[in-house]
Amino acid sequence: MSYDSAETWFVVKRNILLVSYSFERTGKLLEERELRKLSKHRAQAYSVSARESELFSESRPFALDTS
């Protein structure tokens, strides 16, 4: 194996590893972003449903005891 082919092999291998790492890191970042969006959406849905529950309980007419 000549020096040039060994150097070329090393460069190719290094570039493959760098690209693999980049894809892995990008995937993790995208996954984290989606999880944050999902978490935020769930928190908003919970706060809306909690507020609707409060409004519903406030808007029910009181039962009058006529006995």
PDB file of N, CA, C, O and CB in Angstrom:
ATOM      1  N   MET A   1       0.854  -1.168   0.000  1.00  0.00           N
ATOM      2  CA  MET A   1       0.000   0.000   0.000  1.00  0.00           C
ATOM      3  C   MET A   1       0.897   1.227   0.000  1.00  0.00           C
ATOM      4  O   MET A   1       1.763   1.381   0.862  1.00  0.00           O
ATOM      5  CB  MET A   1      -0.970   0.000   1.222  1.00  0.00           C
ATOM      6  N   SER A   2       0.684   2.075  -0.952  1.00  0.00           N
ATOM      7  CA  SER A   2       1.507   3.272  -1.040  1.00  0.00           C
ATOM      8  C   SER A   2       1.019   4.334  -0.063  1.00  0.00           C
ATOM      9  O   SER A   2      -0.084   4.248   0.478  1.00  0.00           O
ATOM     10  CB  SER A   2       1.503   3.820  -2.467  1.00  0.00           C
ATOM     11  N   TYR A   3       1.853   5.320   0.144  1.00  0.00           N
ATOM     12  CA  TYR A   3       1.523   6.404   1.068  1.00  0.00           C
ATOM     13  C   TYR A   3       0.271   7.147   0.610  1.00  0.00           C
ATOM     14  O   TYR A   3      -0.579   7.492   1.430  1.00  0.00           O
ATOM     15  CB  TYR A   3       2.702   7.381   1.194  1.00  0.00           C
ATOM     16  N   ASP A   4       0.153   7.398  -0.701  1.00  0.00           N
ATOM     17  CA  ASP A   4      -1.004   8.140  -1.216  1.00  0.00           C
ATOM     18  C   ASP A   4      -2.302   7.378  -0.986  1.00  0.00           C
ATOM     19  O   ASP A   4      -3.311   7.975  -0.610  1.00  0.00           O
ATOM     20  CB  ASP A   4      -0.830   8.429  -2.709  1.00  0.00           C
ATOM     21  N   SER A   5      -2.289   6.076  -1.206  1.00  0.00           N
ATOM     22  CA  SER A   5      -3.519   5.313  -1.022  1.00  0.00           C
ATOM     23  C   SER A   5      -3.870   5.208   0.466  1.00  0.00           C
ATOM     24  O   SER A   5      -5.047   5.212   0.825  1.00  0.00           O
ATOM     25  CB  SER A   5      -3.378   3.906  -1.641  1.00  0.00           C
ATOM     26  N   ALA A   6      -2.859   5.117   1.330  1.00  0.00           N
ATOM     27  CA  ALA A   6      -3.107   5.073   2.767  1.00  0.00           C
ATOM     28  C   ALA A   6      -3.688   6.415   3.241  1.00  0.00           C
ATOM     29  O   ALA A   6      -4.613   6.452   4.053  1.00  0.00           O
ATOM     30  CB  ALA A   6      -1.798   4.740   3.537  1.00  0.00           C
ATOM     31  N   GLU A   7      -3.141   7.485   2.730  1.00  0.00           N
ATOM     32  CA  GLU A   7      -3.636   8.815   3.101  1.00  0.00           C
ATOM     33  C   GLU A   7      -5.062   9.013   2.581  1.00  0.00           C
ATOM     34  O   GLU A   7      -5.912   9.559   3.285  1.00  0.00           O
ATOM     35  CB  GLU A   7      -2.700   9.922   2.545  1.00  0.00           C
ATOM     36  N   THR A   8      -5.317   8.574   1.365  1.00  0.00           N
ATOM     37  CA  THR A   8      -6.655   8.683   0.790  1.00  0.00           C
ATOM     38  C   THR A   8      -7.654   7.876   1.609  1.00  0.00           C
ATOM     39  O   THR A   8      -8.762   8.339   1.880  1.00  0.00           O
ATOM     40  CB  THR A   8      -6.657   8.209  -0.673  1.00  0.00           C
ATOM     41  N   TRP A   9      -7.256   6.659   2.005  1.00  0.00           N
ATOM     42  CA  TRP A   9      -8.128   5.813   2.817  1.00  0.00           C
ATOM     43  C   TRP A   9      -8.444   6.502   4.144  1.00  0.00           C
ATOM     44  O   TRP A   9      -9.588   6.486   4.597  1.00  0.00           O
ATOM     45  CB  TRP A   9      -7.474   4.436   3.066  1.00  0.00           C
ATOM     46  N   PHE A  10      -7.438   7.101   4.760  1.00  0.00           N
ATOM     47  CA  PHE A  10      -7.626   7.783   6.032  1.00  0.00           C
ATOM     48  C   PHE A  10      -8.584   8.965   5.867  1.00  0.00           C
ATOM     49  O   PHE A  10      -9.474   9.161   6.694  1.00  0.00           O
ATOM     50  CB  PHE A  10      -6.273   8.259   6.593  1.00  0.00           C
ATOM     51  N   VAL A  11      -8.407   9.742   4.816  1.00  0.00           N
ATOM     52  CA  VAL A  11      -9.263  10.906   4.577  1.00  0.00           C
ATOM     53  C   VAL A  11     -10.707  10.465   4.324  1.00  0.00           C
ATOM     54  O   VAL A  11     -11.645  11.063   4.850  1.00  0.00           O
ATOM     55  CB  VAL A  11      -8.736  11.732   3.379  1.00  0.00           C
ATOM     56  N   VAL A  12     -10.873   9.438   3.532  1.00  0.00           N
ATOM     57  CA  VAL A  12     -12.219   8.934   3.238  1.00  0.00           C
ATOM     58  C   VAL A  12     -12.882   8.429   4.519  1.00  0.00           C
ATOM     59  O   VAL A  12     -14.037   8.755   4.791  1.00  0.00           O
ATOM     60  CB  VAL A  12     -12.163   7.802   2.178  1.00  0.00           C
ATOM     61  N   LYS A  13     -12.166   7.649   5.289  1.00  0.00           N
ATOM     62  CA  LYS A  13     -12.707   7.117   6.543  1.00  0.00           C
ATOM     63  C   LYS A  13     -13.075   8.253   7.503  1.00  0.00           C
ATOM     64  O   LYS A  13     -14.140   8.223   8.120  1.00  0.00           O
ATOM     65  CB  LYS A  13     -11.688   6.167   7.208  1.00  0.00           C
ATOM     66  N   ARG A  14     -12.209   9.241   7.627  1.00  0.00           N
ATOM     67  CA  ARG A  14     -12.474  10.391   8.497  1.00  0.00           C
ATOM     68  C   ARG A  14     -13.722  11.136   8.036  1.00  0.00           C
ATOM     69  O   ARG A  14     -14.558  11.516   8.856  1.00  0.00           O
ATOM     70  CB  ARG A  14     -11.264  11.345   8.519  1.00  0.00           C
ATOM     71  N   ASN A  15     -13.848  11.343   6.742  1.00  0.00           N
ATOM     72  CA  ASN A  15     -15.013  12.063   6.217  1.00  0.00           C
ATOM     73  C   ASN A  15     -16.308  11.276   6.438  1.00  0.00           C
ATOM     74  O   ASN A  15     -17.350  11.862   6.732  1.00  0.00           O
ATOM     75  CB  ASN A  15     -14.827  12.350   4.721  1.00  0.00           C
ATOM     76  N   ILE A  16     -16.240   9.961   6.298  1.00  0.00           N
ATOM     77  CA  ILE A  16     -17.415   9.125   6.564  1.00  0.00           C
ATOM     78  C   ILE A  16     -17.826   9.257   8.020  1.00  0.00           C
ATOM     79  O   ILE A  16     -19.012   9.388   8.323  1.00  0.00           O
ATOM     80  CB  ILE A  16     -17.131   7.643   6.217  1.00  0.00           C
ATOM     81  N   LEU A  17     -16.857   9.224   8.921  1.00  0.00           N
ATOM     82  CA  LEU A  17     -17.162   9.374  10.346  1.00  0.00           C
ATOM     83  C   LEU A  17     -17.748  10.748  10.655  1.00  0.00           C
ATOM     84  O   LEU A  17     -18.682  10.859  11.449  1.00  0.00           O
ATOM     85  CB  LEU A  17     -15.904   9.148  11.180  1.00  0.00           C
ATOM     86  N   LEU A  18     -17.213  11.783  10.041  1.00  0.00           N
ATOM     87  CA  LEU A  18     -17.730  13.141  10.268  1.00  0.00           C
ATOM     88  C   LEU A  18     -19.161  13.282   9.765  1.00  0.00           C
ATOM     89  O   LEU A  18     -20.003  13.887  10.428  1.00  0.00           O
ATOM     90  CB  LEU A  18     -16.833  14.176   9.580  1.00  0.00           C
ATOM     91  N   VAL A  19     -19.427  12.725   8.598  1.00  0.00           N
ATOM     92  CA  VAL A  19     -20.780  12.786   8.045  1.00  0.00           C
ATOM     93  C   VAL A  19     -21.737  11.979   8.909  1.00  0.00           C
ATOM     94  O   VAL A  19     -22.859  12.415   9.169  1.00  0.00           O
ATOM     95  CB  VAL A  19     -20.801  12.267   6.593  1.00  0.00           C
ATOM     96  N   SER A  20     -21.300  10.805   9.356  1.00  0.00           N
ATOM     97  CA  SER A  20     -22.143   9.988  10.233  1.00  0.00           C
ATOM     98  C   SER A  20     -22.473  10.747  11.507  1.00  0.00           C
ATOM     99  O   SER A  20     -23.623  10.761  11.947  1.00  0.00           O
ATOM    100  CB  SER A  20     -21.449   8.656  10.572  1.00  0.00           C
ATOM    101  N   TYR A  21     -21.472  11.373  12.097  1.00  0.00           N
ATOM    102  CA  TYR A  21     -21.687  12.138  13.324  1.00  0.00           C
ATOM    103  C   TYR A  21     -22.647  13.293  13.062  1.00  0.00           C
ATOM    104  O   TYR A  21     -23.529  13.568  13.875  1.00  0.00           O
ATOM    105  CB  TYR A  21     -20.348  12.668  13.878  1.00  0.00           C
ATOM    106  N   SER A  22     -22.474  13.963  11.933  1.00  0.00           N
ATOM    107  CA  SER A  22     -23.348  15.095  11.608  1.00  0.00           C
ATOM    108  C   SER A  22     -24.801  14.647  11.493  1.00  0.00           C
ATOM    109  O   SER A  22     -25.697  15.300  12.029  1.00  0.00           O
ATOM    110  CB  SER A  22     -22.899  15.765  10.299  1.00  0.00           C
ATOM    111  N   PHE A  23     -25.040  13.533  10.795  1.00  0.00           N
ATOM    112  CA  PHE A  23     -26.405  13.023  10.667  1.00  0.00           C
ATOM    113  C   PHE A  23     -26.973  12.612  12.023  1.00  0.00           C
ATOM    114  O   PHE A  23     -28.138  12.874  12.320  1.00  0.00           O
ATOM    115  CB  PHE A  23     -26.440  11.835   9.704  1.00  0.00           C
ATOM    116  N   GLU A  24     -26.143  11.967  12.842  1.00  0.00           N
ATOM    117  CA  GLU A  24     -26.598  11.542  14.162  1.00  0.00           C
ATOM    118  C   GLU A  24     -26.955  12.755  15.019  1.00  0.00           C
ATOM    119  O   GLU A  24     -27.996  12.768  15.675  1.00  0.00           O
ATOM    120  CB  GLU A  24     -25.519  10.692  14.858  1.00  0.00           C
ATOM    121  N   ARG A  25     -26.112  13.749  15.015  1.00  0.00           N
ATOM    122  CA  ARG A  25     -26.344  14.963  15.809  1.00  0.00           C
ATOM    123  C   ARG A  25     -27.575  15.706  15.306  1.00  0.00           C
ATOM    124  O   ARG A  25     -28.391  16.169  16.102  1.00  0.00           O
ATOM    125  CB  ARG A  25     -25.110  15.890  15.762  1.00  0.00           C
ATOM    126  N   THR A  26     -27.709  15.820  13.997  1.00  0.00           N
ATOM    127  CA  THR A  26     -28.873  16.492  13.417  1.00  0.00           C
ATOM    128  C   THR A  26     -30.150  15.758  13.805  1.00  0.00           C
ATOM    129  O   THR A  26     -31.151  16.387  14.147  1.00  0.00           O
ATOM    130  CB  THR A  26     -28.747  16.577  11.879  1.00  0.00           C
ATOM    131  N   GLY A  27     -30.118  14.438  13.754  1.00  0.00           N
ATOM    132  CA  GLY A  27     -31.282  13.648  14.153  1.00  0.00           C
ATOM    133  C   GLY A  27     -31.654  13.885  15.601  1.00  0.00           C
ATOM    134  O   GLY A  27     -32.835  14.023  15.920  1.00  0.00           O
ATOM    135  N   LYS A  28     -30.672  13.934  16.482  1.00  0.00           N
ATOM    136  CA  LYS A  28     -30.942  14.183  17.896  1.00  0.00           C
ATOM    137  C   LYS A  28     -31.519  15.575  18.111  1.00  0.00           C
ATOM    138  O   LYS A  28     -32.442  15.751  18.906  1.00  0.00           O
ATOM    139  CB  LYS A  28     -29.668  14.012  18.719  1.00  0.00           C
ATOM    140  N   LEU A  29     -30.982  16.557  17.411  1.00  0.00           N
ATOM    141  CA  LEU A  29     -31.499  17.923  17.543  1.00  0.00           C
ATOM    142  C   LEU A  29     -32.945  18.011  17.073  1.00  0.00           C
ATOM    143  O   LEU A  29     -33.768  18.668  17.709  1.00  0.00           O
ATOM    144  CB  LEU A  29     -30.631  18.903  16.748  1.00  0.00           C
ATOM    145  N   LEU A  30     -33.254  17.353  15.964  1.00  0.00           N
ATOM    146  CA  LEU A  30     -34.622  17.352  15.461  1.00  0.00           C
ATOM    147  C   LEU A  30     -35.558  16.649  16.436  1.00  0.00           C
ATOM    148  O   LEU A  30     -36.679  17.100  16.673  1.00  0.00           O
ATOM    149  CB  LEU A  30     -34.686  16.681  14.088  1.00  0.00           C
ATOM    150  N   GLU A  31     -35.091  15.547  16.995  1.00  0.00           N
ATOM    151  CA  GLU A  31     -35.901  14.806  17.959  1.00  0.00           C
ATOM    152  C   GLU A  31     -36.168  15.658  19.201  1.00  0.00           C
ATOM    153  O   GLU A  31     -37.292  15.697  19.702  1.00  0.00           O
ATOM    154  CB  GLU A  31     -35.203  13.488  18.353  1.00  0.00           C
ATOM    155  N   GLU A  32     -35.129  16.339  19.696  1.00  0.00           N
ATOM    156  CA  GLU A  32     -35.301  17.212  20.858  1.00  0.00           C
ATOM    157  C   GLU A  32     -36.291  18.329  20.561  1.00  0.00           C
ATOM    158  O   GLU A  32     -37.121  18.672  21.402  1.00  0.00           O
ATOM    159  CB  GLU A  32     -33.957  17.803  21.287  1.00  0.00           C
ATOM    160  N   ARG A  33     -36.200  18.895  19.361  1.00  0.00           N
ATOM    161  CA  ARG A  33     -37.120  19.980  18.983  1.00  0.00           C
ATOM    162  C   ARG A  33     -38.553  19.471  18.950  1.00  0.00           C
ATOM    163  O   ARG A  33     -39.461  20.140  19.443  1.00  0.00           O
ATOM    164  CB  ARG A  33     -36.734  20.574  17.609  1.00  0.00           C
ATOM    165  N   GLU A  34     -38.762  18.296  18.372  1.00  0.00           N
ATOM    166  CA  GLU A  34     -40.111  17.725  18.320  1.00  0.00           C
ATOM    167  C   GLU A  34     -40.645  17.425  19.716  1.00  0.00           C
ATOM    168  O   GLU A  34     -41.824  17.647  19.993  1.00  0.00           O
ATOM    169  CB  GLU A  34     -40.115  16.450  17.476  1.00  0.00           C
ATOM    170  N   LEU A  35     -39.784  16.921  20.595  1.00  0.00           N
ATOM    171  CA  LEU A  35     -40.213  16.635  21.965  1.00  0.00           C
ATOM    172  C   LEU A  35     -40.589  17.911  22.708  1.00  0.00           C
ATOM    173  O   LEU A  35     -41.555  17.931  23.470  1.00  0.00           O
ATOM    174  CB  LEU A  35     -39.111  15.896  22.723  1.00  0.00           C
ATOM    175  N   ARG A  36     -39.810  18.994  22.480  1.00  0.00           N
ATOM    176  CA  ARG A  36     -40.150  20.279  23.111  1.00  0.00           C
ATOM    177  C   ARG A  36     -41.481  20.795  22.597  1.00  0.00           C
ATOM    178  O   ARG A  36     -42.293  21.296  23.375  1.00  0.00           O
ATOM    179  CB  ARG A  36     -39.049  21.322  22.852  1.00  0.00           C
ATOM    180  N   LYS A  37     -41.718  20.677  21.280  1.00  0.00           N
ATOM    181  CA  LYS A  37     -42.985  21.134  20.709  1.00  0.00           C
ATOM    182  C   LYS A  37     -44.142  20.330  21.266  1.00  0.00           C
ATOM    183  O   LYS A  37     -45.188  20.890  21.592  1.00  0.00           O
ATOM    184  CB  LYS A  37     -42.960  21.033  19.180  1.00  0.00           C
ATOM    185  N   LEU A  38     -43.965  19.010  21.379  1.00  0.00           N
ATOM    186  CA  LEU A  38     -45.006  18.146  21.905  1.00  0.00           C
ATOM    187  C   LEU A  38     -45.290  18.476  23.367  1.00  0.00           C
ATOM    188  O   LEU A  38     -46.448  18.541  23.780  1.00  0.00           O
ATOM    189  CB  LEU A  38     -44.606  16.677  21.757  1.00  0.00           C
ATOM    190  N   SER A  39     -44.249  18.680  24.133  1.00  0.00           N
ATOM    191  CA  SER A  39     -44.401  19.020  25.542  1.00  0.00           C
ATOM    192  C   SER A  39     -45.127  20.355  25.700  1.00  0.00           C
ATOM    193  O   SER A  39     -46.012  20.492  26.545  1.00  0.00           O
ATOM    194  CB  SER A  39     -43.031  19.073  26.232  1.00  0.00           C
ATOM    195  N   LYS A  40     -44.755  21.322  24.895  1.00  0.00           N
ATOM    196  CA  LYS A  40     -45.395  22.644  24.944  1.00  0.00           C
ATOM    197  C   LYS A  40     -46.867  22.524  24.557  1.00  0.00           C
ATOM    198  O   LYS A  40     -47.731  23.134  25.187  1.00  0.00           O
ATOM    199  CB  LYS A  40     -44.667  23.646  24.003  1.00  0.00           C
ATOM    200  N   HIS A  41     -47.147  21.739  23.525  1.00  0.00           N
ATOM    201  CA  HIS A  41     -48.525  21.549  23.072  1.00  0.00           C
ATOM    202  C   HIS A  41     -49.363  20.893  24.165  1.00  0.00           C
ATOM    203  O   HIS A  41     -50.498  21.302  24.411  1.00  0.00           O
ATOM    204  CB  HIS A  41     -48.559  20.695  21.789  1.00  0.00           C
ATOM    205  N   ARG A  42     -48.803  19.873  24.822  1.00  0.00           N
ATOM    206  CA  ARG A  42     -49.533  19.197  25.900  1.00  0.00           C
ATOM    207  C   ARG A  42     -49.783  20.133  27.067  1.00  0.00           C
ATOM    208  O   ARG A  42     -50.860  20.104  27.662  1.00  0.00           O
ATOM    209  CB  ARG A  42     -48.765  17.967  26.378  1.00  0.00           C
ATOM    210  N   ALA A  43     -48.801  20.964  27.404  1.00  0.00           N
ATOM    211  CA  ALA A  43     -48.969  21.913  28.509  1.00  0.00           C
ATOM    212  C   ALA A  43     -50.064  22.921  28.177  1.00  0.00           C
ATOM    213  O   ALA A  43     -50.873  23.265  29.038  1.00  0.00           O
ATOM    214  CB  ALA A  43     -47.641  22.644  28.810  1.00  0.00           C
ATOM    215  N   GLN A  44     -50.094  23.392  26.942  1.00  0.00           N
ATOM    216  CA  GLN A  44     -51.135  24.341  26.542  1.00  0.00           C
ATOM    217  C   GLN A  44     -52.499  23.670  26.555  1.00  0.00           C
ATOM    218  O   GLN A  44     -53.476  24.268  27.004  1.00  0.00           O
ATOM    219  CB  GLN A  44     -50.838  24.917  25.146  1.00  0.00           C
ATOM    220  N   ALA A  45     -52.580  22.453  26.075  1.00  0.00           N
ATOM    221  CA  ALA A  45     -53.856  21.732  26.061  1.00  0.00           C
ATOM    222  C   ALA A  45     -54.343  21.511  27.480  1.00  0.00           C
ATOM    223  O   ALA A  45     -55.540  21.617  27.745  1.00  0.00           O
ATOM    224  CB  ALA A  45     -53.721  20.384  25.325  1.00  0.00           C
ATOM    225  N   TYR A  46     -53.431  21.203  28.402  1.00  0.00           N
ATOM    226  CA  TYR A  46     -53.811  20.986  29.794  1.00  0.00           C
ATOM    227  C   TYR A  46     -54.334  22.285  30.399  1.00  0.00           C
ATOM    228  O   TYR A  46     -55.354  22.279  31.088  1.00  0.00           O
ATOM    229  CB  TYR A  46     -52.615  20.450  30.612  1.00  0.00           C
ATOM    230  N   SER A  47     -53.648  23.390  30.151  1.00  0.00           N
ATOM    231  CA  SER A  47     -54.079  24.653  30.750  1.00  0.00           C
ATOM    232  C   SER A  47     -55.420  25.091  30.175  1.00  0.00           C
ATOM    233  O   SER A  47     -56.237  25.668  30.893  1.00  0.00           O
ATOM    234  CB  SER A  47     -53.021  25.746  30.525  1.00  0.00           C
ATOM    235  N   VAL A  48     -55.663  24.829  28.892  1.00  0.00           N
ATOM    236  CA  VAL A  48     -56.950  25.170  28.282  1.00  0.00           C
ATOM    237  C   VAL A  48     -58.045  24.300  28.877  1.00  0.00           C
ATOM    238  O   VAL A  48     -59.113  24.810  29.216  1.00  0.00           O
ATOM    239  CB  VAL A  48     -56.897  24.997  26.744  1.00  0.00           C
ATOM    240  N   SER A  49     -57.808  23.002  29.011  1.00  0.00           N
ATOM    241  CA  SER A  49     -58.844  22.129  29.547  1.00  0.00           C
ATOM    242  C   SER A  49     -59.103  22.438  31.023  1.00  0.00           C
ATOM    243  O   SER A  49     -60.243  22.346  31.478  1.00  0.00           O
ATOM    244  CB  SER A  49     -58.445  20.654  29.372  1.00  0.00           C
ATOM    245  N   ALA A  50     -58.069  22.802  31.770  1.00  0.00           N
ATOM    246  CA  ALA A  50     -58.259  23.165  33.178  1.00  0.00           C
ATOM    247  C   ALA A  50     -59.095  24.434  33.272  1.00  0.00           C
ATOM    248  O   ALA A  50     -59.972  24.535  34.130  1.00  0.00           O
ATOM    249  CB  ALA A  50     -56.895  23.360  33.891  1.00  0.00           C
ATOM    250  N   ARG A  51     -58.832  25.401  32.399  1.00  0.00           N
ATOM    251  CA  ARG A  51     -59.596  26.651  32.410  1.00  0.00           C
ATOM    252  C   ARG A  51     -61.037  26.392  31.984  1.00  0.00           C
ATOM    253  O   ARG A  51     -61.959  26.962  32.568  1.00  0.00           O
ATOM    254  CB  ARG A  51     -58.942  27.700  31.482  1.00  0.00           C
ATOM    255  N   GLU A  52     -61.250  25.544  30.977  1.00  0.00           N
ATOM    256  CA  GLU A  52     -62.615  25.206  30.560  1.00  0.00           C
ATOM    257  C   GLU A  52     -63.366  24.533  31.702  1.00  0.00           C
ATOM    258  O   GLU A  52     -64.557  24.779  31.892  1.00  0.00           O
ATOM    259  CB  GLU A  52     -62.597  24.288  29.319  1.00  0.00           C
ATOM    260  N   SER A  53     -62.688  23.699  32.451  1.00  0.00           N
ATOM    261  CA  SER A  53     -63.302  23.032  33.585  1.00  0.00           C
ATOM    262  C   SER A  53     -63.723  24.049  34.639  1.00  0.00           C
ATOM    263  O   SER A  53     -64.805  23.941  35.214  1.00  0.00           O
ATOM    264  CB  SER A  53     -62.342  22.005  34.187  1.00  0.00           C
ATOM    265  N   GLU A  54     -62.866  25.035  34.890  1.00  0.00           N
ATOM    266  CA  GLU A  54     -63.210  26.092  35.842  1.00  0.00           C
ATOM    267  C   GLU A  54     -64.421  26.877  35.359  1.00  0.00           C
ATOM    268  O   GLU A  54     -65.335  27.162  36.133  1.00  0.00           O
ATOM    269  CB  GLU A  54     -62.017  27.037  36.057  1.00  0.00           C
ATOM    270  N   LEU A  55     -64.424  27.224  34.082  1.00  0.00           N
ATOM    271  CA  LEU A  55     -65.543  28.001  33.535  1.00  0.00           C
ATOM    272  C   LEU A  55     -66.835  27.204  33.602  1.00  0.00           C
ATOM    273  O   LEU A  55     -67.891  27.750  33.921  1.00  0.00           O
ATOM    274  CB  LEU A  55     -65.257  28.417  32.083  1.00  0.00           C
ATOM    275  N   PHE A  56     -66.752  25.911  33.301  1.00  0.00           N
ATOM    276  CA  PHE A  56     -67.935  25.075  33.334  1.00  0.00           C
ATOM    277  C   PHE A  56     -68.499  25.009  34.747  1.00  0.00           C
ATOM    278  O   PHE A  56     -69.710  25.117  34.940  1.00  0.00           O
ATOM    279  CB  PHE A  56     -67.614  23.673  32.819  1.00  0.00           C
ATOM    280  N   SER A  57     -67.626  24.833  35.734  1.00  0.00           N
ATOM    281  CA  SER A  57     -68.110  24.730  37.110  1.00  0.00           C
ATOM    282  C   SER A  57     -68.669  26.063  37.590  1.00  0.00           C
ATOM    283  O   SER A  57     -69.580  26.089  38.417  1.00  0.00           O
ATOM    284  CB  SER A  57     -66.985  24.264  38.043  1.00  0.00           C
ATOM    285  N   GLU A  58     -68.132  27.175  37.077  1.00  0.00           N
ATOM    286  CA  GLU A  58     -68.636  28.495  37.465  1.00  0.00           C
ATOM    287  C   GLU A  58     -69.962  28.802  36.788  1.00  0.00           C
ATOM    288  O   GLU A  58     -70.763  29.558  37.338  1.00  0.00           O
ATOM    289  CB  GLU A  58     -67.616  29.578  37.123  1.00  0.00           C
ATOM    290  N   SER A  59     -70.218  28.246  35.620  1.00  0.00           N
ATOM    291  CA  SER A  59     -71.396  28.604  34.861  1.00  0.00           C
ATOM    292  C   SER A  59     -72.601  27.721  35.164  1.00  0.00           C
ATOM    293  O   SER A  59     -73.700  28.020  34.696  1.00  0.00           O
ATOM    294  CB  SER A  59     -71.086  28.543  33.407  1.00  0.00           C
ATOM    295  N   ARG A  60     -72.438  26.657  35.920  1.00  0.00           N
ATOM    296  CA  ARG A  60     -73.570  25.803  36.240  1.00  0.00           C
ATOM    297  C   ARG A  60     -74.499  26.534  37.192  1.00  0.00           C
ATOM    298  O   ARG A  60     -74.050  27.176  38.142  1.00  0.00           O
ATOM    299  CB  ARG A  60     -73.101  24.468  36.850  1.00  0.00           C
ATOM    300  N   PRO A  61     -75.788  26.434  36.936  1.00  0.00           N
ATOM    301  CA  PRO A  61     -76.711  27.109  37.849  1.00  0.00           C
ATOM    302  C   PRO A  61     -76.746  26.383  39.186  1.00  0.00           C
ATOM    303  O   PRO A  61     -76.583  25.165  39.263  1.00  0.00           O
ATOM    304  CB  PRO A  61     -78.129  27.184  37.240  1.00  0.00           C
ATOM    305  N   PHE A  62     -76.958  27.150  40.210  1.00  0.00           N
ATOM    306  CA  PHE A  62     -77.036  26.567  41.541  1.00  0.00           C
ATOM    307  C   PHE A  62     -78.401  25.919  41.725  1.00  0.00           C
ATOM    308  O   PHE A  62     -79.420  26.451  41.283  1.00  0.00           O
ATOM    309  CB  PHE A  62     -76.781  27.637  42.633  1.00  0.00           C
ATOM    310  N   ALA A  63     -78.408  24.796  42.364  1.00  0.00           N
ATOM    311  CA  ALA A  63     -79.686  24.116  42.640  1.00  0.00           C
ATOM    312  C   ALA A  63     -80.272  24.741  43.913  1.00  0.00           C
ATOM    313  O   ALA A  63     -79.609  24.820  44.947  1.00  0.00           O
ATOM    314  CB  ALA A  63     -79.489  22.538  42.807  1.00  0.00           C
ATOM    315  N   LEU A  64     -81.478  25.163  43.815  1.00  0.00           N
ATOM    316  CA  LEU A  64     -82.144  25.761  44.956  1.00  0.00           C
ATOM    317  C   LEU A  64     -82.895  24.676  45.733  1.00  0.00           C
ATOM    318  O   LEU A  64     -83.616  23.865  45.151  1.00  0.00           O
ATOM    319  CB  LEU A  64     -83.107  26.884  44.501  1.00  0.00           C
ATOM    320  N   ASP A  65     -82.721  24.677  46.998  1.00  0.00           N
ATOM    321  CA  ASP A  65     -83.399  23.707  47.840  1.00  0.00           C
ATOM    322  C   ASP A  65     -84.719  24.343  48.239  1.00  0.00           C
ATOM    323  O   ASP A  65     -84.733  25.287  49.029  1.00  0.00           O
ATOM    324  CB  ASP A  65     -82.533  23.301  49.099  1.00  0.00           C
ATOM    325  N   THR A  66     -85.828  23.844  47.710  1.00  0.00           N
ATOM    326  CA  THR A  66     -87.136  24.437  47.988  1.00  0.00           C
ATOM    327  C   THR A  66     -87.919  23.677  49.044  1.00  0.00           C
ATOM    328  O   THR A  66     -89.109  23.933  49.222  1.00  0.00           O
ATOM    329  CB  THR A  66     -87.944  24.506  46.725  1.00  0.00           C
ATOM    330  N   SER A  67     -87.293  22.766  49.736  1.00  0.00           N
ATOM    331  CA  SER A  67     -88.054  22.009  50.730  1.00  0.00           C
ATOM    332  C   SER A  67     -88.128  22.703  52.071  1.00  0.00           C
ATOM    333  O   SER A  67     -88.739  22.181  53.004  1.00  0.00           O
ATOM    334  CB  SER A  67     -87.452  20.653  50.910  1.00  0.00           C
TER     335      SER A  67
END
